[in-house]
Amino acid sequence: MKLDAKIPSGPISEKWTKYRSTVRLVSPANKRKLDIIVVGTGLAGASAAASLAELGYKVKAFCFQDSPRRAHSIAAQGGINAAKNYQNDGDSTYRLFYDTVKGGDYRAREANVYRLAEVSASIIDQCVAQGVPFARDYGGLLDNRSFGGTQVSRTFYARGQTGQQLLLGAYSALNRQIEKGQVQMFSRHEMVEVVVVDGKARGIIARNLVTGELERHGAHAVVIASGGYGNVFYLSTNAMGSNVTAAWKAHKKGAFFGNPCFTQIHPTCLPQSGEYQSKLTLMSESLRNDGRIWVPKNKVDAEAIRTGTKVAADLTEEARDYFLERRYPAFGNLVPRDVASRAAKEMCDAGHGVNPTGLAVFLDFRDAINRLGKDVISARYGNLFEMYEKITGDDPYSTPMKIYPAVHYTMGGLWVDYNLMTTVPGLYAIGEANFSDHGANRLGASALMQGLADGYFVLPYTIGDYLADEIRTTAIDTKHAAFEQAEKDVAERYKLFTSINGKQSPESFHRRLGKIMWEYCGMARNAEGLTKAIGLIQDLRKEFWSDVRVSGDINAFNPELDKAMRVADFIELGELMVRDALTRKESCGGHFREESQTEEGEAMRDDENYAFVSAWEFAGVDAEPVLHKENLEFEVVKLTQRSYK
Amino acid sequence: MSKENLNLTLKVWRQKGKKDKGGFETYKLKGVSTHASFLEMMDILNEELITTGKDPVAFDHDCREGICGMCSMYINGRAHGPQRGTTTCQLHMRHFEDGETITIEPWRATPFPVIKDLVVDRSAFDKIQQAGGYVSVNTGNAPDGNAVPIPKADADEAFNAAACIGCGACVAACKNASAMLFVSAKVSQFALLPQGQPERKERVGKMVAKMDELGFGNCTNTGACEAECPKGISISNIARMNREYLGAVLAPGN
């Protein structure tokens, strides 16, 4: 199969305008005969479900949480980018496009990124009209801040809860359509299979998580908006329930998986405190504006701090190594996320870590407090300091914070063309679930932008191109043999889980998978480790299927059973990620191959051999997946090596 | 700081399903780190239950960073436990004593029926939002974001109300099982913003009617909701909603 990204011809600034003006339409009389399933109700899913329903399509929306309002988009803190140029500081669609392509280390598709930048301004207008309470200045106009190393202020925000407010906006739009009967909402439902009939996605099998019942739902198109797969590492900043199951089932039914090894590791998270740890908490990146990152220069001091015989304050200035300021004098503590994360890991690996696990570095506000006063620091970061104290019991005003990098976003995902359609006709992927627009590294405040762009302003147009051919297709018959078979397969898998009667919980397998992934496919990767990881994951998979213990009934509320399904999928995905990382022998963005670095130890891209998207085709659980390549053509942006020295 | 590890006695509400009779079960848990979160303590309990062949305790949880509103739990007689302004997921074990007995119950309110153990059905909250918790604006219809300036004070106050996470602690804490803090937070957000004005009267009427229909009680100003709200939503929102409601039902033309 040859990959066709279906990028419209013409100059980049005219592609989207021309395309959406000429893309095929479905008349209102036909729209109301067409069903669309949307899986997931985060920013992408909720905005898509609401917008498609407004257009007149009949929508069924699914989420595993008890309410669509709880999707993990709600936890995004920092903000949302938009090329409004309200600050008159020279921002433009082109600049946002350029920053995104460069920030992604030149592994994103130019046409998609330009479209994203183009529609970004409309997102802000839409959200304001919904009553989203963005931050405003004293004149009553929208406020902006700069974010993540860009040189303009284009980030809109609602205190440290921007994701929450944007999601509640999309949720309100969704609620309006539910009330009108245009959207049927299925909460506490998990999609556990895609149903493909004659090569087209025609519905899903969903598990009602309250009753355990398997349900068949038919539709003319299926949209996967189920988020990212960061939880493959077990410990991440994702919610506990965030999972890859919907995307993975789609992959196994023929949707290619794009760039699975591209994961983002965020430098300022709270470190793990013990084996019982269930998740990691992100602290806003803004802390690096005033905090200085350091470790003890001397390993003996580090050991003393780990065992509690010394505290940070005991160390003189000479005994401290401000390693980011030392290595990157130009950017210092403000180097991009991937660079800061790797440097912290290197210091800890060399024995300089500062918490009992040895995996933490200090983020110190002492100098900032001395320079600016406690009140100024409190005004800037008060809520973050409070949250830190709540979780750790330490007061960051008097003792430095301890931080460590954690997995927090996945740039990879289901491969989609310009229409956001996967390689299965009628099956779409939007938001973090697709491989999309961020290349090998996502810029801060761009995830919210992409989720809402896909849902409000891209998919509602592009889905018409496919559905225009479906207007003669009557309501999908869920008695069709394909539905029958899909339901049977799922039921058998559940039966298998409960019949193994092993000794280990699904959770314990998940933890072990996470450790393998973090060790060999985390912040730094090499051929030897990755090769070893494939074997370890395969062994883990075999052990899972012979020794997992799933208690409780199949036909009842049973979180253990749900967890088992998710962990089984994560194990399979983990292997694909490792294979992808092994194949990509260059370093780029969040993907650092130790074999591909400059003399100073920085990431080195290989544009000649790796300027492509990896799109993996599933070939069977025990078979090697097939790699397809979408070559990336850069017509507008010139490729250069990033440098932060 | 006291001991690093705690030995605890847990009295946990177990209930098989909505129609079954529930009751407390007692469990002993040893060596729980004071750095663990309350839900991680529950994870440890469940891991023990699973490995000894018993049914783990079902409880709702998701983001574990205090924003999704999924976690609940009535701990020692208080919604989200003893620490003010904190959801159960951000409550840490250092707030408990070695040897303590901790009682853990689900939210108790007629409109929130128990699904299993500590998990309750809060879909009534969604239904109230569906009744009118929105501004009717289709995608693509919006004017420029800066077309209508909004005084900073109004925007800030609207944000304070909009910060509600919909966890249901207010209902659980209220002796009347009233949802007025939850409903008033949404009513206030839109009443304070220009975008909310066209549907202002209709909205409050519909949301209050739906709240009553679903069986939530009324407010008698005891203030438990505000005291137990993990996000500090102010009870003054209820006063605003009452004004809005009176204005809507008594106004000429209604």
Contacts between the chains, C-beta under 8 A, distances in Angstrom:
chain1	res1	chain2	res2	distance
A	47	B	139	7.6
A	50	B	139	7.1
A	51	B	138	8.0
A	51	B	139	4.2
A	54	B	138	4.6
A	54	B	139	6.0
A	65	B	62	6.1
A	65	B	68	7.5
A	65	B	70	6.3
A	66	B	60	6.4
A	66	B	70	6.6
A	66	B	121	7.4
A	66	B	122	5.9
A	66	B	123	7.1
A	67	B	69	8.0
A	67	B	122	6.8
A	67	B	123	7.1
A	67	B	125	6.9
A	67	B	126	5.3
A	67	B	166	6.9
A	68	B	126	7.5
A	69	B	69	7.3
A	69	B	126	7.6
A	69	B	129	7.9
A	69	B	166	5.9
A	70	B	62	5.9
A	70	B	63	7.7
A	70	B	68	4.4
A	70	B	69	6.2
A	70	B	70	5.1
A	72	B	62	7.3
A	72	B	63	6.2
A	72	B	68	7.1
A	74	B	63	6.9
A	74	B	67	5.5
A	74	B	68	5.3
A	75	B	63	5.0
A	75	B	65	5.8
A	75	B	67	5.0
A	75	B	68	6.7
A	84	B	145	7.2
A	86	B	146	6.5
A	122	B	140	7.6
A	122	B	142	7.3
A	124	B	145	4.5
A	125	B	142	3.9
A	125	B	143	6.6
A	125	B	144	5.8
A	125	B	145	4.8
A	126	B	137	7.6
A	126	B	139	6.0
A	126	B	140	7.6
A	126	B	142	4.7
A	127	B	145	7.8
A	128	B	142	6.7
A	128	B	145	4.3
A	128	B	195	7.2
A	129	B	135	6.8
A	129	B	137	4.5
A	129	B	141	6.8
A	129	B	142	3.7
A	129	B	143	7.0
A	129	B	195	6.0
A	130	B	134	7.3
A	130	B	135	5.3
A	130	B	137	6.0
A	130	B	195	7.1
A	131	B	135	4.8
A	131	B	158	7.6
A	131	B	189	6.5
A	131	B	190	5.5
A	131	B	193	5.1
A	131	B	195	4.5
A	131	B	196	5.6
A	133	B	155	5.4
A	133	B	156	7.8
A	133	B	158	4.3
A	133	B	159	4.0
A	133	B	162	5.3
A	133	B	189	6.8
A	133	B	193	7.0
A	134	B	145	7.8
A	134	B	155	7.3
A	135	B	155	7.4
A	136	B	149	7.8
A	136	B	150	5.9
A	136	B	151	8.0
A	136	B	152	5.0
A	136	B	155	4.5
A	137	B	152	6.7
A	138	B	152	5.3
A	139	B	149	6.3
A	140	B	149	3.1
A	140	B	150	5.1
A	140	B	151	5.3
A	140	B	152	6.5
A	140	B	155	7.6
A	141	B	146	5.1
A	141	B	149	5.6
A	142	B	145	5.6
A	142	B	146	5.8
A	158	B	159	6.1
A	159	B	159	6.6
A	161	B	67	7.0
A	161	B	163	6.6
A	164	B	67	5.9
A	164	B	163	7.4
A	164	B	165	7.6
A	165	B	159	7.4
A	165	B	162	6.1
A	168	B	162	6.6
A	171	B	129	7.5
A	172	B	129	7.0
A	172	B	133	5.8
A	172	B	134	3.7
A	172	B	135	7.1
A	173	B	134	6.4
A	173	B	137	7.8
A	173	B	139	7.5
A	175	B	126	7.3
A	175	B	129	4.9
A	175	B	130	4.5
A	175	B	133	6.1
A	175	B	134	5.6
A	176	B	130	7.8
A	176	B	134	4.5
A	176	B	136	6.3
A	178	B	130	5.1
A	179	B	130	4.5
A	179	B	131	6.8
A	179	B	132	8.0
A	185	B	126	7.6
A	187	B	123	6.6
A	187	B	126	7.3
A	210	B	115	5.9
A	210	B	121	8.0
A	237	B	65	7.9
A	239	B	62	4.4
A	239	B	63	4.3
A	239	B	64	7.0
A	239	B	68	6.4
A	240	B	61	5.9
A	240	B	62	5.6
A	240	B	63	7.6
A	240	B	64	6.0
A	241	B	62	4.9
A	273	B	33	7.4
A	273	B	35	4.4
A	273	B	36	7.8
A	274	B	33	5.2
A	274	B	35	6.1
A	274	B	36	6.8
A	276	B	33	6.5
A	276	B	36	5.1
A	276	B	40	4.8
A	276	B	41	8.0
A	276	B	43	6.6
A	276	B	44	5.7
A	277	B	40	6.9
A	278	B	37	7.5
A	278	B	39	6.9
A	278	B	40	5.2
A	278	B	43	5.8
A	278	B	64	6.4
A	279	B	64	4.8
A	279	B	65	7.6
A	281	B	64	7.8
A	281	B	65	5.2
A	282	B	65	7.7
A	387	B	66	7.8
A	387	B	90	7.8
A	390	B	83	7.8
A	390	B	86	6.4
A	390	B	90	5.6
A	390	B	92	7.4
A	391	B	37	7.7
A	391	B	90	6.6
A	391	B	92	6.7
A	392	B	35	7.6
A	393	B	1	7.2
A	393	B	34	7.9
A	393	B	35	7.4
A	393	B	92	7.0
A	393	B	94	5.5
A	456	B	139	4.9
A	457	B	139	7.3
A	457	B	140	7.9
A	460	B	139	6.9
A	503	B	51	7.0
A	504	B	51	8.0
A	505	B	46	8.0
A	505	B	47	6.0
A	505	B	50	4.6
A	505	B	51	7.0
A	507	B	43	7.4
A	507	B	47	6.7
A	508	B	47	7.3
A	549	B	50	6.2
A	549	B	51	7.8
A	551	B	50	6.1
A	551	B	53	7.4
A	551	B	54	7.5
A	551	B	55	5.8
A	551	B	56	6.8
A	552	B	55	6.0
A	556	B	17	7.5
A	557	B	17	7.5
A	557	B	58	6.5
A	557	B	115	5.8
A	557	B	116	4.7
A	557	B	119	7.2
A	559	B	56	7.7
A	559	B	58	6.0
A	560	B	50	7.2
A	560	B	56	6.3
